[in-house]
Structures are given as structure tokens and as C-alpha cells.
Amino acid sequence: MNVHFANAPDDLVTWLASTPGFMQRASHAIATAEGTWLIDPVDHPDVRARLAEMPAVVGVLQLLDRHNRDCASLAAHYGVPLHVTPTGPIDGAPFEVITVKAARHWRESALWWPGHACLVVAEVLGTAPYFRVPGQRVGVHPMARISPPRMLRGYAASALLMGHGDPVHDAAAGAMADAAIAHARTSSPRWALSLVTGSVRRHDRRDADRLT
């Protein structure tokens, strides 16, 4: 497995694991005044080298019950607490915790960092192709389209970090999330068709070609 780092500010680091490729598993390291927080991290030597350039790691956050990834081993390696799907304030962290899902088989929390207009979402939103319809940068998880995460609407985010796919660093990031949530149900037929036809991947390739 390899990782590659997304284009992002130095204090909002995102890396994506190469396997399984279609999932585009994304992990994050957020540098705050207190230190660096790892979010749903996948471990790799390149990741540890990058973390060595950042403030000391002070905690690991697992925001989705099934995102075990390397959360526990990295928390042990750095000798810091592991917070699994927190539901209230996190000691020493500047984040507000948002409960996204509290079902028996799906427990998920999100983070809002007001000082940086940064919203961190583990699963219900993503930028991987299987989340999106053509023309969207942000989409809703396939299993959340029936009951979209309305509690995540209204955040004026300029940074949107997700558990699958590249982050969005754009003044309109919050508006993109709002639109994806608002249209999750009505866009489902187009989303299903795009899975069959591969139109989202083709659209992404055309955009990439235009940039090269």
C-alpha cells in the first residue's frame, strides 16, 4: 500500500491510501495550538515522516465505529488518548463534536472547528466517485441518501475533510455540502445511473485532462 498527500494547507494535512483503490480512504492530521490531532488515520512510513514535521501528536480521533484503521496502534505509538466516536467535548481540543448517527450498527461523529471554518466528516459525505452524481464535488454516502445528514447543514465551511476522497478547500465548501444533503433523495436516480455508466469517473478524467 502507498499513500499520497492531497494539496492542502500545512495545518490541515490529508493523505489517501492506495488500497482498496475505489474507496479512496482519507485520513487527516490537524495542527492546532494544542498539538496535532490524527483523524481516522491509516499508518505508513511516509505519514510518520510527515507527522515528524508537525507539532507533537496529542490525540487520535476515530469518528466512525468501523473506521478502526490504524487508530489504536498510532495512539499507542504516540502515547496519546484514542477517542472513539466522541459525543461530547474532547479534552484539550478546539473542536465542536456533532453526533451524526447513533444507531446500533452505525455510530458516527463529525467535527466543527470554528476558528478555521473546518468541517470534518467521516462517512456520510465524501468526494469519492461512488458518493457523487456528475457535476458534484461532494456527495452523500449511498446508504445515507434515504435519510441524509441534515445536522451537517448550515456550516460555513471553507475546508471540508472527509473519510473518502480528496478534501475540499474552497470558500463554498459548506454550500457544496448543503446542496448535496438537500438533493440527496431527488438526485438518487442520477446517482444510480452514474454507477452503471461510470459517468462520474469519466467526468473526473476529463477535468484532470483539462488541467494537464
Phi, psi and omega in degrees: 000138174245168173229153169229148184265134179284156172292119186197161174300156184296337181263001178228074187274133177232136173230148181243134179277143183283341180229146343294134191301318185293336183283334182048056182296123182247139176234161186221150170231118183249120180268120179242179178298333182277337185142193184259133178251128177264135184237120180045052190280142165257132185273151178189148178305323179294328178292315180296324178295320179293320180295332179294341179270354184255169173303158184305141176292130182243351180184159176237132181244124173254107189270352179228137185304326183264006176269053179300315179041233178246029184301309185293317183292324179288323176299319178293319181300317183269355179065042183234163180292149171252122179252115183258122182036063181299151180239359180215188182305143180256123183308123174078007181250147181271010187269146165269135181264133179244123175281119183264311178219140180228032180280163183301320184254010178205099176246123185216139174238154174236166181235141172238124178250094187301321184297337180241009182048047185244125178248128181244122185231125187283317194217321189289341173238148178197168176245358175299149186306325184286358173270336199248161167256161181306134179094346178271144169264332181234137177226173180261143179306139181309321183278356180252002183293327180293324181228076187295155188282078184295338179294348180263004178278151173091004177270124182278064185280139169250356173225127180233110181253129185231166184277350179218114179104171181294150175288163175245116175247098189198141179302337182262014183303315179298320179295325177296318177296316179302315182294318179299318180290316183298326186252014185301317181287311186290336180271000184300320177300319178294323179297314180298318179296322181294329177295320182289317186270344183071024187294328180294316179296320178297317178300317180296319179296319178297318178298318181295321180296323181293335182273350181260000000 
